[in-house]
Amino acid sequence: MIPRQPDKPIHRTVWICLGLVLVTFLVYARVLNCGFIDYDDPDYVTANPHVQNGLTVQGIVWAFSHVHSSNWHPMTWISHMLDCQLWGLNPRGPHLVNVGFHALNAVLLFLLLQRLTSATWRSALVAGLFAWHPLHVESVAWVAERKDVLSTFFGLLSLLFYVRYAQNKSPLNLQHSTLNYILALVLFALGLMSKPMLVTLPLVLLLLDWWPLQRVSSFKFSVSSSGGTPLAGGDRQVLSFRQLVLEKLPFFGLAAASAVVTFFVQKSSGAVSSLAQAPLPVRLENAAASYVAYLAKMFWPANLALIYPYRPDVGTGKVVLAVLLLAGVTVLVLVLARQFRFLAMGWGWYLVTLLPVIGLVQVGSQAMADRYTYVPLIGVFIALVWGVALLVERRRQMQIPATIVAIGILAACAAVTDRQLRYWTDTRTLCEHTLRVTSDNAVAHFILANVLMEQGDVATAVEHYREAIRLKSDYPDARLNLTVALQRLGKPDEAMNGLQNLLQADPSLAKAHDKLAILLWQQGQIASAIAQFQEALRLDPDSTEAANNLAWLRATCPDPAYRNGPEAVRLAERAVQLSGKMADAGLLDTLAAALAEAGRFDEAVQMAGQARELALAEQKSQLAERVAKRQELYRQHQAYRSGPD
């Protein structure tokens, strides 16, 4: 066989990189019209004062020193803070950044594979599949999944520098090689601090040592079976498997530390399911089924959803077929490993990189998630592209048809991705689509109910809350929000019973204490309401809602025995402080009332003016009118107190 020409002209590489970036932005252009999703996005951006304050020293300290949303990933928090610094709360900004990172990841993947194999067009095809496959829409179109594109960016850079290290590891290049190793390690650490799913990267490095780097001394291969020229542009040092493992001990150390921290953080946050909730046999069954389901969705990306419900009974037949398929492919790959080592590397990449999220440690209520395929499918793409290319090489008459088919597949991926992006326009559209393509989806019903509540369709929201609770009886958030909806429908007794039952089951729910306090206040039980507000703040000292509500009660209660100006000011200022840049007109109005109750009328007038301006800016005319009347009242009190005795 005539060996492939090594390096292609540099201008071809540049044009391919530019093409990947341009087409990726064109394919994802629709995402710029998408909004935030009311699931995780509030925790990450729209209701997170630490993020909304922008990039500050205090924010960076918080990112590294605090656990939030059951995760410790400071680099992700910092990237969201930078978004808010640059774009405010305009969703176009973070969406644009996500697409930018995704396009860069496609370029980095292309450059990595090209450097490893010198196979330019194969590398470009893998990068195109990665960039435009519909399964990756969730990672790009969901602002809260910045951690996916960001961690992969650092991970691919780490791989690139590791390859530079491995290809130039000789006594003549020792200093340069050491620098590349250190940079690879630092970038790996940054990737772990973006999303700990990268913990399997050291195993990926070993797979790359197997192919295409061919650094393992125990195996001898011919270049013709590699599907690419190995170690382009560098020297190679062949080591034993033991030496290769020892070489990566710093990487394994970082991965182990990240895995331990992540497990304990998620366990302490209640995100990790116990063995009683999800027994080990059920987890193994779900893992096998998910491995196959991801492959099926890769070939036929239909019925993609925000949430795939976790089911304790996967089905014996489905599990048996999944295990047989996985075992069969694995055995076939091992048999062909010596002759077609790219198959072993690609299949190993897929199996290994999915391990952290395959459900052996069950986190959350989903059985699987499209975003989990962001990195793992790279391995399958490599195995498929190199395998088909090898067949086409042997039959040159197939090259033109194969090229047409490849272009058609990329075009189909782009078209389906564009269609999938339509569902990400807003939360309601996404949840309604999810409910159409899945069944018994309690989380989707809950999220949709929240959106309907915001839109004023309370009666329909109640139906979805009830359905969520029917499907998942131990769903405290759904039960809590149902009581709020019942209260709005004029059913306070039913809401009261619901809250009391909820608190009887779990007295630690701060939000439930806050909602119960509001009901008690409305029924005139002021002392009990104050006690419930105080309990809510004891359980959650950073509750903006509870602090603001208690401040309003202390400032405006008709019974003067319960009014307390200084305490109202302290609580209202705390609520505004917690909200940071998120402080709205209602919070400023509460602070104005508290200042007035404390006798600080000049400050109250000024604060009421700010509240009115903000209310008008928020297009809340009724609130602005109410604040204006209160502002005039504060002025009258100020004039009265400053007049003659």
LINMO-V112430 format. One line per field, one symbol per residue. ss: DSSP state (H for helix, E for strand, C for the rest). phi: phi as a letter, one per 30 degrees, with the letter a starting at -180 (. if undefined). burial: I if it has 9 or more other C-alpha atoms within 8 Angstrom, else O. Layout:
# LINMO-V112430
ss=???
phi=???
burial=???
This chain:
# LINMO-V112430
ss=CCCCCCCCCHHHHHHHHHHHHHHHHHHCHHHHHCCCCCCCHHHHHHCCHHHHCCCCHHHHHHHHHCCECCECCHHHHHHHHHHHHHHCCCHHHHHHHHHHHHHHHHHHHHHHHHHHHCCHHHHHHHHHHHHHCHHHHHHHHCHHHHHHHHHHHHHHHHHHHHHHHHHCCCHHHHHHHHHHHHHHHHHHHHHHCCCHHHHHHHHHHHHHHHCCCCCECCCCCCHHHCCCCCCCCCCCCCECHHHHHHHCHHHHHHHHHHHHHHHHHHHHCCCECCCCCCCHHHHHHHHHHHHHHHHHHHHCCCCCCCCEECCCCCCHHHHHHHHHHHHHHHHHHHHCCCCCHHHHHHHHHHHHHHHHHCCCCCECCEEECHHHHHHHHHHHHHHHHHHHHHHHHHCHHHHHHHHHHHHHHHHHHHHHHHHHHHCCCCHHHHHHHHHHHCCCCHHHHHHHHHHHHHCCCHHHHHHHHHHHHHHCCCCHHHHHHHHHHHHHCCCHHHHHHHHHHHHHHCCCCHHHHHHHHHHHHHCCCHHHHHHHHHHHHHHCCCCHHHHHHHHHHHHHCCCHHHCCHHHHHHHHHHHHHHHHHHCCHHHHHHHHHHHHHCCCHHHHHHHHHHHHHHHHHCCCHHHHHHHHHHHHHHHHHHHHHHCCC
phi=.dddddddeddddddddddddddddddcedddcdcdcdaiedddbdbcdddddidbddddddedcbcbhibbbeddedddddedddcicdddeddddeddddddddddddddddddbicddddddddddddcdddceedcdcedceddddddeddddddddddddddbdbedcddddddddddddddddddddcadddedeeddddddddacdhcdddbcbcddcdilddhdiadbcdbdddddddeceedddddddddddddddddddidddddddbeeedddddddddeddddddddbdchdbdbcddcdcdjdeddddddddddddddddddcdddbddddddddedddddedbdjdcdciccdaaedddecededdedddddddddddedbddcddedddddddddddeddddddddddceaddedddddddcbbhcddddddddddddddicddddedddddddddbdcbddddddddddddddibddddddddddddddbddddddddddddddddcicddddddddddddddbdcddddddddddddcbeedddcdaeedddedddddddddhddecddddddddddddddicddddddddddddddddddicdddddddddddddddddddddcddd
burial=OOOOOOOIOOOOIOOIIOOIIOOIIOIIOIIIOIIIIIOOIIIIIIIIIIIIIIIOOOIIOIIIOOIOOIIIIIIIIIOIIIIIIOIOOOIIIIIIOIIIIIIIIIIIIIIIIIIIIIIIOIIIIIIIIIIIIIIIIIIIIIIIIIIIIIIIIIIIIIIIIIIIIIIIIIOOIIOOIIIIIOIIIIIIIIIIIIIIIIIIIIOIIIIIIIIIIIIIIOOOOOIOIIIIIIIIOOIIIOIIIOOIIOOIOOIIOIIIOIIOOIIOIIIOOOIIIOOOOIIOOIIIIIIIIIIIOIOIIIOOIOOIIIIIIOOOOIOOOIIOOIIOIIOOOIOOIIOIIIOIIIIIIIIIIIIIIIIIIIIIIIIOOIIIIIIIIIOIIIIIIIIOIIIOIIOIOOOOOOIOOIOOOIOOOIOOIIIIIIOIIOIIIIIIIIIIIIIOIIOOIIIIIIIIIIIIIOOOIIOIIIIIIIIIIOIOOOIOOIIIIIIIIIIOOOIIOIIIOIIIOIIOOOOOIIIIIIIIIIIIIOOOIIOIIIIIIIIIIOIOOOIIOIIIIIIIIIIIIOOOOIIIIOIIIIIIIIIIOIIIOOIIIIIIIIIIIIIIIIOIIIIIIIIIIIIIIIIIOOOIOOIIIOIIOIIIOIIOIIOOOOOOO
